[in-house]
């Protein structure tokens, strides 16, 4: 289980995360949504052990995350910065040596599924191909937790569709917990079990997607509009 | 394949382009010096440049580590890794060290070739053996680069660890500079302590027979002599080794627990 208890994260005077508390259970797919700068990437970095809270506690399976948390958490960064001089084959070989849960056979299946060639240097790949390659190495792991930071950012609809298909085909929904941070909700709405909405570093809502649809008759986007409108009214008052 | 071997291969692939550019730069500077010397009909330019290339290797490891670490800070791939900080650091350090050795051997061969030519008299007195002196100089440069490399790693990890407190880059740079000044001051104070002097003398070895690197610019009508300290202290070397080990251990602890990217 991943837990946040009254977590604050500051960068200089700016509060990136403000009084955030939630718990994520195993075997579910979560969406972390909100506008740019709402704290989505920072939240994922705090879970991955790439950043540390200024106040409060973050735990992954009861332990405070640090660099070694990478053993149980697979993290796909939002940054478009794979090693440019590597080929996809080099990258897969490297990951295979670093992560005991990395499945090289699955990685090559994913590579083929994503229509990527293994011997072209990464610097010669298109942005869409690099985006898919990041997903290949993340999904080829049997990690308990999978964190995807803006996996659709800057990608065309065809690539987005292939990424969603990749998620559906290669994730073990029994064992793995998936947390996707994005502000492009339409692509993932059908996948999600629960959604967490962030605004200005605060968690302003946390709902089950099924309950939203059945009880409130709203899609996530419609629900978010309602939330943000009421949040704006509160701020005016 | 082990995780460490994977890290070594990754590091070599990641940095080989810088390594090749470094060697090409050395050769280009030496060739330019040789051409200028031929043009002005005075080989001192060539000799000075070759000696500068060799000396510049003192900064090879620190520059190498900064380039490599900054790539890793951007990609975040290096830090998101469950293997120990020692493996992460030593894979970088080892490849950097191998690259430096290859580069310095090339510079050394050029320097020996320069001194074998008839212009070698500028650098070395007739009774001195260029190979012997250049070997000593190169070894000193390697040791110094090793020392600077470890401190570079320490300051890099500290800089990125200070992000934890939300301080901006200007403030973090300020802290690093202040810390450097404080450590330098403490080192000076320790060097002046009577107990340190006693310890220093306890392990002192007379190296008079290896002394002097003469640098004579006779054609310019003056001469200068750089005379190395004829004594070295084994105690001092042991203390510096202990200090470097402590710096490495502390830096890796920061890498494991504090560094943010």
Interface residues (C-beta under 8 A of the other chain):
Chain A: X10 X11 X12 X13 X45 X48 X49 X50 X51 X52 X54 X66 X67 X68 X69 X70 X71 X75 X77 X79 X81 X82 X83 X85 X86 X90 X93 X94 X96 X97 X98 X99 X100
Chain B: X1 X2 X3 X5 X6 X7 X9 X10 X13 X14 X16 X17 X71 X74 X75 X76 X77 X79 X80 X81 X82 X83 X85 X163 X164 X165 X166 X167 X168 X255 X256 X257 X258 X259 X260 X261
